[in-house]
């Protein structure tokens, strides 16, 4: 079993995603100044990732991979497709869910179209950060089934990071423990005994649009540029 740390079983809600990111940043201070890359899963996870990156003096980027859902069960990830179109398939699951080649190709095309849409929006602002040999921290505003986070971790692993960390504000324990198998280390701030939806653990859980993500990327990339000069 890889390293798992659940900080609290509390059901107390975060004020918002900013607070969740700040609290995660405090718990990850051992990685401060280690040239980490923090990847936020759009859209809400980018707000969390920004705060973590600031706390750790790390680079901020986004994770544009998408999960491939199982036939009849889109929340079960049978694989992932990366930003550059590389496909990862969980071969153990494929036979169990009867995912045929034609279905996989259709699902791949559908998810790749969404990646291409987001790439057109985001990558002119923030070029992709190479992850090989890096300390990589992947975060979101929480997990329920964990399928999207799992796909993100699979994708990052293919790029050969030095160490892969999953950092979560909140999630149910069974999901957290399952995700720990796909990361070198996992930290979850809160894993309450009763879990219905991520939004119940935030006082403010507004929908985050593409425009908000674009503004965050513009601001943070500009700040990184000033630091380099």
N, CA, C and O of each residue as an XYZ file, in Angstrom:
916
protein
N       0.846     -1.200      0.000
C       0.000      0.000      0.000
C       0.878      1.245      0.000
O       1.799      1.344      0.811
N       0.616      2.188     -0.884
C       1.332      3.450     -0.910
C       0.905      4.315      0.275
O      -0.069      4.002      0.960
N       1.625      5.386      0.510
C       1.369      6.235      1.669
C       0.036      6.953      1.532
O      -0.218      7.621      0.530
N      -0.816      6.811      2.547
C      -2.120      7.489      2.578
C      -2.239      8.239      3.888
O      -1.972      7.694      4.959
N      -2.645      9.498      3.793
C      -2.868     10.271      5.017
C      -4.217     10.970      4.944
O      -4.411     11.871      4.128
N      -5.140     10.559      5.787
C      -6.420     11.230      5.940
C      -6.302     12.110      7.178
O      -6.134     11.602      8.287
N      -6.389     13.417      6.997
C      -6.133     14.359      8.085
C      -7.260     14.365      9.104
O      -7.012     14.453     10.307
N      -8.508     14.272      8.626
C      -9.649     14.400      9.525
C     -10.843     13.616      8.989
O     -10.964     13.387      7.786
N     -11.722     13.209      9.904
C     -12.999     12.596      9.528
C     -14.135     13.610      9.632
O     -15.310     13.246      9.579
N     -13.781     14.860      9.776
C     -14.769     15.919      9.988
C     -15.687     16.092      8.781
O     -15.276     15.899      7.637
N     -16.938     16.460      9.060
C     -17.903     16.786      8.011
C     -18.058     18.295      7.842
O     -18.904     18.754      7.076
N     -17.247     19.056      8.552
C     -17.344     20.523      8.479
C     -17.024     20.996      7.065
O     -16.050     20.539      6.468
N     -17.821     21.894      6.531
C     -17.583     22.358      5.153
C     -16.455     23.384      5.079
O     -16.209     24.122      6.034
N     -15.782     23.421      3.945
C     -14.844     24.493      3.642
C     -15.642     25.738      3.277
O     -16.782     25.642      2.824
N     -15.045     26.895      3.474
C     -15.725     28.129      3.046
C     -15.904     28.125      1.531
O     -16.987     28.413      1.021
N     -14.832     27.797      0.824
C     -14.855     27.763     -0.641
C     -13.616     27.010     -1.115
O     -12.869     26.455     -0.309
N     -13.409     26.997     -2.416
C     -12.275     26.264     -2.977
C     -10.942     26.916     -2.609
O      -9.928     26.231     -2.476
N     -10.947     28.224     -2.446
C      -9.718     28.912     -2.051
C      -9.247     28.420     -0.685
O      -8.069     28.107     -0.508
N     -10.157     28.353      0.273
C      -9.782     27.861      1.592
C      -9.299     26.413      1.518
O      -8.314     26.058      2.165
N      -9.974     25.584      0.744
C      -9.557     24.185      0.615
C      -8.133     24.090      0.082
O      -7.341     23.279      0.563
N      -7.805     24.916     -0.910
C      -6.457     24.919     -1.468
C      -5.423     25.418     -0.482
O      -4.316     24.883     -0.415
N      -5.770     26.433      0.279
C      -4.846     26.951      1.284
C      -4.534     25.903      2.342
O      -3.383     25.741      2.747
N      -5.567     25.192      2.787
C      -5.373     24.151      3.801
C      -4.547     22.985      3.264
O      -3.711     22.427      3.976
N      -4.785     22.620      2.003
C      -3.966     21.574      1.382
C      -2.509     22.013      1.305
O      -1.596     21.230      1.569
N      -2.304     23.273      0.939
C      -0.946     23.806      0.844
C      -0.189     23.692      2.155
O       1.004     23.390      2.168
N      -0.888     23.935      3.257
C      -0.248     23.824      4.576
C       0.180     22.390      4.862
O       1.246     22.152      5.430
N      -0.665     21.435      4.462
C      -0.359     20.032      4.733
C       0.736     19.480      3.821
O       1.300     18.418      4.087
N       1.027     20.204      2.755
C       2.024     19.748      1.784
C       3.333     20.528      1.881
O       4.137     20.497      0.949
N       3.556     21.220      2.985
C       4.711     22.106      3.110
C       6.055     21.394      2.968
O       7.052     22.037      2.642
N       6.105     20.106      3.202
C       7.382     19.400      3.040
C       7.868     19.432      1.592
O       9.038     19.163      1.321
N       6.955     19.767      0.649
C       7.333     19.843     -0.760
C       7.620     21.271     -1.211
O       7.882     21.504     -2.391
N       7.575     22.211     -0.304
C       7.817     23.622     -0.644
C       9.248     23.800     -1.157
O      10.204     23.283     -0.580
N       9.364     24.537     -2.244
C      10.678     24.832     -2.796
C      11.355     23.677     -3.495
O      12.558     23.742     -3.749
N      10.615     22.605     -3.820
C      11.197     21.431     -4.475
C      10.901     21.385     -5.974
O      10.960     20.322     -6.592
N      10.585     22.533     -6.545
C      10.303     22.628     -7.986
C       9.173     21.695     -8.406
O       9.232     21.054     -9.455
N       8.151     21.633     -7.570
C       6.996     20.781     -7.873
C       6.150     21.397     -8.981
O       6.214     22.599     -9.240
N       5.365     20.556     -9.623
C       4.343     21.003    -10.570
C       2.998     20.596     -9.983
O       2.785     19.428     -9.661
N       2.091     21.559     -9.845
C       0.754     21.288     -9.320
C      -0.228     21.319    -10.481
O      -0.350     22.327    -11.177
N      -0.925     20.211    -10.684
C      -1.894     20.094    -11.771
C      -3.307     20.159    -11.211
O      -3.675     19.358    -10.352
N      -4.096     21.106    -11.692
C      -5.493     21.204    -11.303
C      -6.389     20.612    -12.374
O      -6.181     20.842    -13.566
N      -7.385     19.850    -11.949
C      -8.353     19.279    -12.888
C      -9.457     20.304    -13.129
O     -10.171     20.663    -12.192
N      -9.614     20.785    -14.368
C     -10.659     21.783    -14.633
C     -12.050     21.215    -14.386
O     -12.307     20.041    -14.653
N     -12.962     22.070    -13.865
C     -12.595     23.466    -13.731
C     -12.323     23.861    -12.277
O     -11.377     24.597    -11.998
N     -13.161     23.369    -11.348
C     -13.020     23.779     -9.960
C     -11.688     23.443     -9.339
O     -11.218     24.154     -8.451
N     -11.068     22.360     -9.796
C      -9.781     21.960     -9.237
C      -8.667     22.934     -9.526
O      -7.648     22.923     -8.835
N      -8.832     23.782    -10.534
C      -7.790     24.751    -10.872
C      -7.688     25.822     -9.786
O      -6.599     26.323     -9.503
N      -8.816     26.169     -9.182
C      -8.790     27.141     -8.081
C      -8.031     26.556     -6.895
O      -7.208     27.239     -6.286
N      -8.302     25.307     -6.569
C      -7.587     24.626     -5.480
C      -6.100     24.548     -5.810
O      -5.260     24.836     -4.958
N      -5.774     24.163     -7.029
C      -4.382     23.996     -7.446
C      -3.618     25.314     -7.370
O      -2.445     25.328     -6.997
N      -4.266     26.412     -7.715
C      -3.590     27.720     -7.648
C      -3.094     28.003     -6.240
O      -1.963     28.452     -6.050
N      -3.947     27.739     -5.252
C      -3.559     28.018     -3.864
C      -2.452     27.085     -3.401
O      -1.546     27.502     -2.679
N      -2.522     25.830     -3.810
C      -1.467     24.876     -3.453
C      -0.141     25.300     -4.085
O       0.895     25.289     -3.420
N      -0.171     25.672     -5.355
C       1.048     26.087     -6.057
C       1.673     27.313     -5.397
O       2.894     27.387     -5.255
N       0.860     28.254     -5.001
C       1.380     29.447     -4.338
C       2.031     29.086     -3.011
O       3.100     29.597     -2.678
N       1.389     28.209     -2.259
C       1.911     27.821     -0.944
C       3.240     27.083     -1.059
O       4.078     27.169     -0.161
N       3.436     26.359     -2.159
C       4.626     25.519     -2.316
C       5.674     26.141     -3.229
O       6.709     25.527     -3.490
N       5.419     27.351     -3.718
C       6.311     27.989     -4.687
C       6.529     27.063     -5.880
O       7.653     26.855     -6.337
N       5.434     26.523     -6.361
C       5.470     25.527     -7.427
C       4.872     26.074     -8.715
O       4.196     27.102     -8.711
N       5.127     25.376     -9.816
C       4.495     25.718    -11.082
C       3.053     25.225    -11.083
O       2.743     24.169    -10.531
N       2.186     25.997    -11.705
C       0.787     25.607    -11.848
C       0.508     25.218    -13.292
O       0.899     25.923    -14.222
N      -0.164     24.105    -13.470
C      -0.632     23.713    -14.791
C      -1.980     23.025    -14.625
O      -2.447     22.818    -13.505
N      -2.592     22.679    -15.729
C      -3.892     22.018    -15.713
C      -3.743     20.602    -16.268
O      -2.832     20.309    -17.042
N      -4.648     19.750    -15.856
C      -4.678     18.363    -16.324
C      -5.824     18.228    -17.305
O      -6.992     18.300    -16.923
N      -5.487     18.030    -18.575
C      -6.515     17.972    -19.615
C      -6.857     16.547    -20.044
O      -7.599     16.354    -21.006
N      -6.327     15.556    -19.345
C      -6.705     14.186    -19.689
C      -8.184     13.963    -19.390
O      -8.790     14.702    -18.614
N      -8.746     12.952    -20.007
C     -10.160     12.622    -19.792
C     -10.282     11.120    -19.544
O      -9.533     10.319    -20.103
N     -11.218     10.767    -18.715
C     -11.453      9.347    -18.476
C     -12.291      8.755    -19.601
O     -13.095      9.452    -20.220
N     -12.100      7.482    -19.859
C     -12.965      6.711    -20.744
C     -13.898      5.909    -19.856
O     -13.456      5.049    -19.094
N     -15.187      6.190    -19.955
C     -16.153      5.514    -19.117
C     -16.539      4.159    -19.671
O     -16.457      3.920    -20.876
N     -16.957      3.279    -18.788
C     -17.363      1.932    -19.192
C     -18.733      1.966    -19.876
O     -19.516      2.882    -19.627
N     -19.034      0.989    -20.727
C     -20.357      0.919    -21.362
C     -21.459      0.834    -20.303
O     -21.451     -0.054    -19.450
N     -22.397      1.766    -20.372
C     -23.517      1.778    -19.436
C     -23.172      2.285    -18.051
O     -24.047      2.379    -17.191
N     -21.911      2.613    -17.823
C     -21.483      3.107    -16.504
C     -20.365      4.131    -16.703
O     -19.194      3.828    -16.474
N     -20.725      5.334    -17.128
C     -19.708      6.332    -17.483
C     -18.835      6.774    -16.316
O     -17.772      7.357    -16.534
N     -19.260      6.510    -15.078
C     -18.450      6.902    -13.922
C     -17.396      5.857    -13.560
O     -16.600      6.077    -12.647
N     -17.381      4.739    -14.254
C     -16.337      3.747    -14.045
C     -15.273      3.943    -15.122
O     -15.538      3.749    -16.308
N     -14.076      4.325    -14.703
C     -13.009      4.581    -15.670
C     -12.372      3.275    -16.122
O     -11.860      2.503    -15.311
N     -12.411      3.043    -17.422
C     -11.735      1.869    -17.973
C     -10.416      2.263    -18.619
O      -9.647      1.415    -19.070
N     -10.170      3.566    -18.653
C      -8.934      4.051    -19.232
C      -8.902      5.560    -19.221
O      -9.772      6.214    -18.645
N      -7.892      6.102    -19.864
C      -7.741      7.549    -19.931
C      -7.071      7.907    -21.239
O      -6.309      7.123    -21.805
N      -7.370      9.113    -21.711
C      -6.693      9.630    -22.891
C      -5.990     10.916    -22.504
O      -6.581     11.795    -21.877
N      -4.734     11.018    -22.878
C      -3.923     12.163    -22.481
C      -4.138     13.332    -23.429
O      -4.805     13.212    -24.457
N      -3.563     14.450    -23.061
C      -3.689     15.672    -23.856
C      -3.146     15.503    -25.267
O      -3.661     16.100    -26.212
N      -2.099     14.684    -25.409
C      -1.519     14.474    -26.740
C      -2.112     13.282    -27.477
O      -1.586     12.850    -28.503
N      -3.228     12.745    -26.937
C      -3.945     11.680    -27.630
C      -3.528     10.269    -27.293
O      -4.072      9.316    -27.851
N      -2.559     10.110    -26.379
C      -2.146      8.760    -25.980
C      -3.234      8.098    -25.149
O      -3.865      8.729    -24.301
N      -3.439      6.821    -25.409
C      -4.510      6.080    -24.765
C      -3.933      5.113    -23.735
O      -2.994      4.370    -24.019
N      -4.509      5.136    -22.538
C      -4.174      4.159    -21.514
C      -5.435      3.371    -21.205
O      -6.486      3.954    -20.939
N      -5.335      2.035    -21.240
C      -6.489      1.197    -20.952
C      -6.190      0.279    -19.776
O      -5.112     -0.311    -19.699
N      -7.132      0.162    -18.875
C      -7.026     -0.762    -17.750
C      -7.481     -2.140    -18.243
O      -8.673     -2.447    -18.257
N      -6.535     -2.934    -18.635
C      -6.866     -4.214    -19.268
C      -7.630     -5.156    -18.335
O      -8.415     -5.987    -18.791
N      -7.397     -5.022    -17.042
C      -8.114     -5.880    -16.096
C      -9.610     -5.581    -16.102
O     -10.434     -6.479    -15.930
N      -9.951     -4.302    -16.303
C     -11.356     -3.919    -16.300
C     -12.047     -4.202    -17.627
O     -13.243     -4.491    -17.658
N     -11.306     -4.121    -18.710
C     -11.923     -4.224    -20.033
C     -12.731     -5.506    -20.209
O     -13.854     -5.480    -20.712
N     -12.154     -6.615    -19.794
C     -12.853     -7.891    -19.970
C     -14.082     -7.985    -19.067
O     -15.062     -8.640    -19.420
N     -14.032     -7.339    -17.913
C     -15.150     -7.397    -16.972
C     -16.348     -6.595    -17.445
O     -17.489     -6.973    -17.176
N     -16.108     -5.489    -18.150
C     -17.220     -4.622    -18.552
C     -17.626     -4.832    -20.003
O     -18.532     -4.157    -20.493
N     -16.971     -5.754    -20.697
C     -17.308     -6.082    -22.081
C     -17.208     -4.856    -22.988
O     -18.119     -4.561    -23.762
N     -16.083     -4.150    -22.876
C     -15.847     -2.977    -23.722
C     -15.168     -3.416    -25.010
O     -13.987     -3.764    -25.006
N     -15.893     -3.401    -26.089
C     -15.365     -3.827    -27.375
C     -14.540     -2.715    -28.014
O     -14.620     -1.553    -27.616
N     -13.751     -3.094    -29.008
C     -12.855     -2.156    -29.672
C     -13.607     -0.966    -30.276
O     -13.150      0.174    -30.196
N     -14.759     -1.245    -30.877
C     -15.524     -0.160    -31.499
C     -15.995      0.841    -30.455
O     -15.941      2.051    -30.678
N     -16.459      0.335    -29.311
C     -16.895      1.234    -28.241
C     -15.720      2.087    -27.747
O     -15.868      3.292    -27.545
N     -14.571      1.468    -27.556
C     -13.394      2.192    -27.048
C     -13.006      3.310    -28.010
O     -12.689      4.417    -27.573
N     -13.025      3.036    -29.306
C     -12.665      4.056    -30.289
C     -13.672      5.206    -30.301
O     -13.291      6.366    -30.460
N     -14.953      4.883    -30.134
C     -15.975      5.932    -30.082
C     -15.811      6.796    -28.840
O     -15.919      8.020    -28.908
N     -15.550      6.156    -27.709
C     -15.357      6.887    -26.459
C     -14.080      7.722    -26.513
O     -14.044      8.851    -26.023
N     -13.053      7.168    -27.101
C     -11.807      7.914    -27.260
C     -12.036      9.173    -28.094
O     -11.566     10.251    -27.729
N     -12.751      9.045    -29.204
C     -13.004     10.187    -30.081
C     -13.819     11.263    -29.360
O     -13.564     12.458    -29.512
N     -14.798     10.823    -28.576
C     -15.646     11.776    -27.850
C     -14.841     12.562    -26.815
O     -14.987     13.779    -26.701
N     -14.004     11.869    -26.072
C     -13.215     12.539    -25.043
C     -12.097     13.388    -25.654
O     -11.755     14.446    -25.125
N     -11.538     12.927    -26.753
C     -10.496     13.701    -27.417
C     -11.042     15.022    -27.948
O     -10.336     16.031    -27.945
N     -12.288     15.021    -28.402
C     -12.908     16.261    -28.878
C     -12.994     17.291    -27.758
O     -12.769     18.479    -27.988
N     -13.317     16.844    -26.547
C     -13.380     17.769    -25.409
C     -11.985     18.253    -25.019
O     -11.812     19.418    -24.660
N     -10.997     17.373    -25.086
C      -9.618     17.797    -24.816
C      -9.187     18.863    -25.815
O      -8.574     19.862    -25.437
N      -9.502     18.654    -27.081
C      -9.121     19.616    -28.118
C      -9.807     20.961    -27.903
O      -9.208     22.012    -28.131
N     -11.058     20.925    -27.465
C     -11.769     22.178    -27.173
C     -11.072     22.937    -26.053
O     -10.864     24.147    -26.148
N     -10.712     22.221    -24.992
C     -10.069     22.874    -23.846
C      -8.639     23.308    -24.181
O      -8.169     24.340    -23.702
N      -7.963     22.524    -24.996
C      -6.608     22.896    -25.416
C      -6.622     24.217    -26.158
O      -5.765     25.071    -25.933
N      -7.598     24.388    -27.048
C      -7.711     25.636    -27.803
C      -7.943     26.827    -26.874
O      -7.483     27.935    -27.153
N      -8.651     26.599    -25.780
C      -8.930     27.673    -24.827
C      -7.730     28.004    -23.951
O      -7.434     29.172    -23.696
N      -7.042     26.958    -23.494
C      -6.071     27.138    -22.415
C      -4.614     27.179    -22.854
O      -3.827     27.909    -22.252
N      -4.225     26.427    -23.875
C      -2.804     26.253    -24.149
C      -2.127     27.436    -24.833
O      -0.898     27.514    -24.847
N      -2.893     28.345    -25.393
C      -2.286     29.579    -25.890
C      -1.838     30.471    -24.740
O      -1.005     31.361    -24.909
N      -2.410     30.212    -23.565
C      -2.086     31.009    -22.375
C      -1.017     30.322    -21.548
O      -0.055     30.953    -21.110
N      -1.190     29.020    -21.338
C      -0.287     28.257    -20.481
C       0.210     27.029    -21.239
O      -0.496     26.022    -21.297
N       1.422     27.090    -21.826
C       1.966     25.896    -22.476
C       2.116     24.763    -21.471
O       2.346     25.001    -20.285
N       1.987     23.546    -21.944
C       2.067     22.388    -21.062
C       3.446     22.278    -20.413
O       4.472     22.447    -21.073
N       3.455     21.993    -19.114
C       4.699     21.801    -18.381
C       5.138     20.338    -18.520
O       4.344     19.445    -18.224
N       6.366     20.061    -18.957
C       6.845     18.668    -19.003
C       6.889     18.075    -17.594
O       7.264     18.760    -16.642
N       6.510     16.816    -17.462
C       6.399     16.200    -16.146
C       7.459     15.140    -15.874
O       7.585     14.685    -14.737
N       8.208     14.744    -16.865
C       9.197     13.685    -16.670
C      10.238     14.106    -15.629
O      10.837     15.178    -15.723
N      10.438     13.237    -14.637
C      11.427     13.499    -13.605
C      11.037     14.545    -12.578
O      11.860     14.938    -11.752
N       9.801     15.000    -12.618
C       9.347     16.058    -11.712
C       8.545     15.487    -10.540
O       7.997     14.388    -10.616
N       8.493     16.256     -9.469
C       7.556     16.006     -8.383
C       6.219     16.598     -8.819
O       6.112     17.807     -9.020
N       5.207     15.757     -8.966
C       3.918     16.193     -9.510
C       2.816     15.979     -8.479
O       2.682     14.904     -7.895
N       2.033     17.032     -8.275
C       0.902     16.986     -7.346
C      -0.370     17.224     -8.149
O      -0.508     18.259     -8.802
N      -1.293     16.280     -8.105
C      -2.558     16.391     -8.839
C      -3.667     16.656     -7.832
O      -3.770     15.972     -6.813
N      -4.499     17.656     -8.127
C      -5.560     18.000     -7.186
C      -6.854     18.356     -7.901
O      -6.870     18.663     -9.093
N      -7.935     18.304     -7.137
C      -9.264     18.692     -7.606
C      -9.979     19.285     -6.402
O      -9.382     19.391     -5.330
N     -11.246     19.675     -6.550
C     -11.956     20.222     -5.395
C     -12.591     19.126     -4.538
O     -13.258     19.418     -3.546
N     -12.384     17.877     -4.920
C     -12.894     16.739     -4.168
C     -13.126     15.575     -5.109
O     -13.063     15.725     -6.329
N     -13.395     14.420     -4.536
C     -13.722     13.242     -5.351
C     -14.951     12.559     -4.779
O     -15.189     12.582     -3.572
N     -15.725     11.952     -5.661
C     -16.860     11.120     -5.248
C     -16.555      9.689     -5.683
O     -16.132      8.870     -4.867
N     -16.767      9.382     -6.963
C     -16.363      8.064     -7.462
C     -14.854      7.996     -7.692
O     -14.259      6.919     -7.648
N     -14.242      9.153     -7.938
C     -12.794      9.197     -8.155
C     -12.348      8.864     -9.560
O     -11.147      8.775     -9.812
N     -13.278      8.676    -10.487
C     -12.915      8.231    -11.836
C     -12.052      9.258    -12.570
O     -11.080      8.898    -13.234
N     -12.408     10.529    -12.450
C     -11.642     11.568    -13.143
C     -10.240     11.696    -12.565
O      -9.270     11.824    -13.311
N     -10.127     11.662    -11.244
C      -8.812     11.720    -10.606
C      -7.976     10.503    -10.975
O      -6.777     10.623    -11.226
N      -8.600      9.341    -11.008
C      -7.880      8.126    -11.377
C      -7.312      8.241    -12.783
O      -6.161      7.876    -13.023
N      -8.109      8.744    -13.704
C      -7.641      8.919    -15.078
C      -6.477      9.902    -15.141
O      -5.532      9.710    -15.906
N      -6.552     10.946    -14.338
C      -5.465     11.928    -14.296
C      -4.177     11.295    -13.778
O      -3.102     11.544    -14.323
N      -4.276     10.493    -12.746
C      -3.097      9.841    -12.186
C      -2.495      8.850    -13.177
O      -1.273      8.770    -13.307
N      -3.339      8.099    -13.873
C      -2.848      7.170    -14.901
C      -2.062      7.938    -15.969
O      -0.990      7.509    -16.398
N      -2.610      9.070    -16.384
C      -1.987      9.857    -17.444
C      -0.642     10.403    -17.010
O       0.334     10.316    -17.756
N      -0.581     10.963    -15.818
C       0.680     11.522    -15.321
C       1.738     10.432    -15.199
O       2.903     10.648    -15.535
N       1.335      9.276    -14.725
C       2.290      8.186    -14.533
C       2.986      7.816    -15.842
O       4.157      7.436    -15.839
N       2.278      7.925    -16.943
C       2.868      7.585    -18.236
C       3.975      8.556    -18.643
O       4.804      8.236    -19.496
N       3.987      9.747    -18.030
C       5.004     10.751    -18.370
C       6.282     10.596    -17.549
O       7.247     11.327    -17.773
N       6.306      9.655    -16.601
C       7.516      9.378    -15.855
C       7.900     10.392    -14.805
O       9.053     10.822    -14.780
N       6.978     10.801    -13.924
C       7.344     11.744    -12.859
C       8.259     11.087    -11.835
O       8.252      9.867    -11.676
N       9.047     11.904    -11.142
C       9.895     11.387    -10.067
C       9.035     10.892     -8.916
O       9.316      9.848     -8.327
N       7.988     11.639     -8.595
C       7.065     11.265     -7.526
C       5.696     11.830     -7.868
O       5.581     12.952     -8.361
N       4.663     11.047     -7.603
C       3.292     11.436     -7.947
C       2.442     11.496     -6.687
O       2.274     10.498     -5.986
N       1.908     12.681     -6.411
C       1.109     12.923     -5.216
C      -0.324     13.248     -5.622
O      -0.542     14.064     -6.517
N      -1.290     12.627     -4.981
C      -2.699     13.010     -5.122
C      -3.088     13.794     -3.877
O      -2.909     13.315     -2.757
N      -3.615     14.989     -4.069
C      -3.968     15.865     -2.948
C      -5.438     16.241     -3.054
O      -5.853     16.866     -4.029
N      -6.235     15.858     -2.043
C      -7.683     16.018     -2.106
C      -8.210     16.784     -0.896
O      -7.809     16.514      0.236
N      -9.095     17.725     -1.131
C      -9.759     18.355      0.016
C     -10.699     17.397      0.732
O     -10.729     17.354      1.962
N     -11.470     16.626     -0.039
C     -12.496     15.778      0.575
C     -12.845     14.606     -0.340
O     -12.797     14.719     -1.564
N     -13.196     13.479      0.282
C     -13.612     12.319     -0.492
C     -13.999     11.182      0.436
O     -13.531     11.142      1.574
N     -14.842     10.251     -0.014
C     -15.210      9.087      0.797
C     -14.024      8.136      0.937
O     -13.197      8.029      0.032
N     -13.946      7.453      2.062
C     -12.771      6.650      2.367
C     -12.523      5.551      1.343
O     -11.369      5.302      0.993
N     -13.565      4.884      0.850
C     -13.335      3.799     -0.098
C     -12.698      4.317     -1.386
O     -11.830      3.661     -1.963
N     -13.134      5.499     -1.835
C     -12.537      6.104     -3.029
C     -11.098      6.514     -2.768
O     -10.215      6.271     -3.590
N     -10.869      7.136     -1.624
C      -9.522      7.586     -1.263
C      -8.549      6.414     -1.246
O      -7.451      6.514     -1.794
N      -8.936      5.313     -0.628
C      -8.039      4.165     -0.525
C      -7.778      3.534     -1.891
O      -6.679      3.048     -2.160
N      -8.791      3.548     -2.745
C      -8.600      2.988     -4.094
C      -7.642      3.861     -4.911
O      -6.779      3.344     -5.621
N      -7.797      5.188     -4.808
C      -6.927      6.097     -5.554
C      -5.481      6.015     -5.085
O      -4.556      6.271     -5.856
N      -5.291      5.660     -3.829
C      -3.931      5.569     -3.290
C      -3.088      4.547     -4.041
O      -1.860      4.632     -4.037
N      -3.735      3.589     -4.683
C      -2.994      2.587     -5.452
C      -2.353      3.165     -6.708
O      -1.441      2.566     -7.276
N      -2.833      4.334     -7.140
C      -2.343      4.936     -8.377
C      -1.426      6.127     -8.141
O      -1.023      6.790     -9.097
N      -1.090      6.410     -6.890
C      -0.182      7.505     -6.556
C       0.887      6.992     -5.600
O       0.687      5.985     -4.921
N       2.015      7.680     -5.546
C       3.048      7.323     -4.574
C       2.635      7.756     -3.168
O       2.994      7.128     -2.172
N       1.881      8.832     -3.120
C       1.426      9.357     -1.835
C       0.084     10.057     -2.049
O      -0.115     10.743     -3.051
N      -0.817      9.880     -1.114
C      -2.119     10.537     -1.196
C      -2.420     11.208      0.137
O      -2.237     10.621      1.203
N      -2.887     12.451      0.053
C      -3.347     13.154      1.240
C      -4.768     13.648      1.005
O      -5.070     14.225     -0.040
N      -5.629     13.420      1.977
C      -7.015     13.878      1.908
C      -7.315     14.624      3.209
O      -7.159     14.066      4.296
N      -7.739     15.865      3.102
C      -7.981     16.676      4.289
C      -9.130     16.140      5.122
O      -9.035     16.081      6.348
N     -10.224     15.746      4.464
C     -11.402     15.296      5.188
C     -12.056     14.130      4.477
O     -12.319     14.185      3.275
N     -12.314     13.076      5.232
C     -13.017     11.912      4.703
C     -14.151     11.575      5.668
O     -14.004     10.699      6.521
N     -15.279     12.269      5.534
C     -16.385     12.106      6.485
C     -17.078     10.753      6.328
O     -17.049     10.160      5.249
N     -17.694     10.272      7.386
C     -18.358      8.959      7.330
C     -19.578      8.934      6.423
O     -19.899      7.897      5.843
N     -20.258     10.063      6.296
C     -21.433     10.151      5.423
C     -21.118     11.094      4.273
O     -20.866     12.282      4.476
N     -21.136     10.548      3.070
C     -20.734     11.324      1.895
C     -21.772     11.145      0.798
O     -22.023     10.030      0.340
N     -22.373     12.257      0.382
C     -23.355     12.205     -0.703
C     -22.844     12.896     -1.964
O     -22.951     12.354     -3.065
N     -22.288     14.096     -1.796
C     -21.802     14.847     -2.948
C     -20.724     15.816     -2.486
O     -20.721     16.246     -1.332
N     -19.815     16.158     -3.384
C     -18.720     17.064     -3.031
C     -19.251     18.409     -2.544
O     -18.722     18.985     -1.593
N     -20.298     18.903     -3.201
C     -20.817     20.230     -2.880
C     -21.303     20.394     -1.451
O     -21.351     21.517     -0.947
N     -21.667     19.302     -0.783
C     -22.160     19.426      0.590
C     -21.052     19.818      1.560
O     -21.329     20.197      2.698
N     -19.794     19.731      1.118
C     -18.678     20.053      1.990
C     -18.061     21.413      1.673
O     -16.918     21.696      2.033
N     -18.846     22.247      0.990
C     -18.444     23.621      0.711
C     -19.612     24.557      1.007
O     -20.736     24.308      0.572
N     -19.344     25.639      1.749
C     -20.382     26.642      1.962
C     -20.679     27.371      0.660
O     -21.821     27.735      0.380
N     -19.640     27.573     -0.122
C     -19.807     28.207     -1.431
C     -19.203     27.274     -2.472
O     -18.007     26.986     -2.435
N     -20.030     26.805     -3.397
C     -19.588     25.838     -4.400
C     -20.158     26.247     -5.754
O     -20.880     25.491     -6.403
N     -19.810     27.467     -6.158
C     -20.308     28.001     -7.420
C     -19.747     27.225     -8.607
O     -18.651     26.668     -8.541
N     -20.507     27.199     -9.677
C     -20.017     26.594    -10.903
C     -18.862     27.438    -11.441
O     -18.936     28.667    -11.443
N     -17.816     26.789    -11.888
C     -16.636     27.480    -12.415
C     -16.640     27.344    -13.936
O     -16.688     26.235    -14.468
N     -16.591     28.469    -14.622
C     -16.614     28.466    -16.080
C     -15.225     28.491    -16.688
O     -14.235     28.690    -15.984
N     -15.155     28.290    -17.986
C     -13.879     28.349    -18.687
C     -13.205     29.708    -18.515
O     -11.980     29.792    -18.438
N     -14.012     30.774    -18.454
C     -13.449     32.112    -18.329
C     -12.643     32.259    -17.051
O     -11.589     32.895    -17.049
N     -13.132     31.674    -15.961
C     -12.423     31.756    -14.682
C     -11.087     31.018    -14.761
O     -10.082     31.493    -14.233
N     -11.076     29.864    -15.416
C      -9.837     29.104    -15.564
C      -8.835     29.900    -16.402
O      -7.652     29.960    -16.067
N      -9.301     30.503    -17.477
C      -8.432     31.316    -18.337
C      -7.794     32.450    -17.546
O      -6.599     32.705    -17.693
N      -8.562     33.126    -16.720
C      -8.037     34.240    -15.931
C      -6.989     33.774    -14.930
O      -5.978     34.446    -14.729
N      -7.226     32.628    -14.302
C      -6.245     32.083    -13.358
C      -4.938     31.765    -14.080
O      -3.859     32.099    -13.591
N      -5.033     31.123    -15.236
C      -3.837     30.760    -15.982
C      -3.068     31.999    -16.446
O      -1.838     32.019    -16.401
N      -3.778     33.015    -16.883
C      -3.132     34.260    -17.299
C      -2.371     34.881    -16.142
O      -1.210     35.263    -16.283
N      -3.030     34.978    -15.004
C      -2.438     35.623    -13.834
C      -1.218     34.860    -13.325
O      -0.170     35.451    -13.061
N      -1.367     33.535    -13.189
C      -0.281     32.751    -12.616
C       0.901     32.635    -13.581
O       2.051     32.662    -13.143
N       0.643     32.508    -14.862
C       1.736     32.402    -15.825
C       2.503     33.714    -15.913
O       3.720     33.724    -16.098
N       1.784     34.811    -15.778
C       2.435     36.115    -15.767
C       3.337     36.247    -14.533
O       4.452     36.762    -14.622
N       2.843     35.777    -13.384
C       3.644     35.806    -12.162
C       4.896     34.951    -12.288
O       5.970     35.352    -11.841
N       4.763     33.768    -12.899
C       5.916     32.893    -13.105
C       6.944     33.569    -14.014
O       8.149     33.431    -13.808
N       6.462     34.294    -15.014
C       7.360     35.008    -15.927
C       8.154     36.071    -15.194
O       9.344     36.251    -15.455
N       7.505     36.777    -14.277
C       8.216     37.812    -13.511
C       9.282     37.195    -12.623
O      10.358     37.767    -12.446
N       8.982     36.014    -12.059
C       9.962     35.330    -11.204
C      11.179     34.897    -12.016
O      12.310     34.965    -11.535
N      10.940     34.447    -13.262
C      12.055     33.979    -14.105
C      12.977     35.118    -14.505
O      14.175     34.912    -14.704
N      12.413     36.343    -14.626
C      13.216     37.488    -15.022
C      13.730     38.240    -13.806
O      14.431     39.242    -13.951
